[in-house]
Amino acid sequence: MNTEEIRINARLTGKDADDFRALQKREGLSASDLLREALREYRHARMRPRADAVKLLGAAGFIGASEGPRDLSTRYKDYLTDALEHKTAWRVQEPRRK
């Protein structure tokens, strides 16, 4: 057995066992082939592809919905620094001695 292969032992009883045998007979599949196909169908039904965040935000009208400088995405640190300089003092200055 290589690392790309796993062995599964499963015990089915009652209706599950009857359904499995009936499917095997109807489809003409081995137990392994039936389980592989069932797994693929399960994965297809449950694991939907993730939506692209940019597409979702664009469809919602979020992207490009605000105003600001055209280069904000590349110079945001400069704009933030400028805004904070006006809001708070960056340096503590000692009073001048006379």
N, C-alpha and C positions, 0 to 999 in steps of 0.2 A: 504494500500500500504506500503510495507516495503522498506528499504533503497536499496535493490538490484533490485528494480523495478521502472521503470519510465513510465509515460503515455505520449503518443505523439498524438497531434492533428495536422493533416496535411490537407491542402486544395489542391486538384488536379483539374485542369481545362483542357478543351480542349483535345488534344492528350494524355497528361499524364493521365488524368482520363480514357479515352478510353482504353489506354494500360494497366492500372492497372486492370480495370474490366475484360479485355480479359485474362490477366494472371491469375487472380483469378479463372475465369471460367475454363480455360484450365488446370490449376494445381489443381483445387479443394481445394484451400487454403482459409482460412479466411484472412481478411486484416492484422491482427497481424502476422499470420504465414508467409504471403508473405513478409511483411516488415522485419521480422527477417531473412528470407532466403536471401533477397536482401542485408541486412546489412552484413551478413556473407560473401557473395560473394564479396561485395565491399571491405570489410576488407582484404580478402584473396588476391584480385587483387592489392590493394594499399599498404598494410603494409607488405612489404617483410621483412624477418628476417634480422637483421643487421649482416654483416659479422664480423667475429672474427678478431680483429686487428692483433693478433699474426700470424694467418694464412695468412692474406693479406701481411704482411711484410715478412713472410717466403717465400711465393710464388713469391714475387718481388725480392727475393735475398738480401733483406736488412739485415735480421738477420744473424749475423755471417759474415758479409761482411767486417768488419773492423779488424784491428789488435790491440792488446793490451794485458795487463795481463789477465790471466784466471780468477782472482778473482776481476776484475774491478767492477762488479756489487755489490759486498759486501764491497769493500774497496775504493770506489770512493772518499770518503772524504779524506782519507789518501793521495791518489794520487794527488788530487786537492791541498791539503795543501802543499805537497812537491813542486808541480809545482809553486805555488804562492810564496812560500818562496824564490825561486830563482829569481822570477820576480820583487818582491817589498820588501821593508824593512818592517818588521812587527812591529818593535819597533823604536821609536824615541829615539836616544841616544844623550845625551848631550856630548859635547866635554869634554874630561878630562882636569881638571885644573892642572896646574903644580905647 
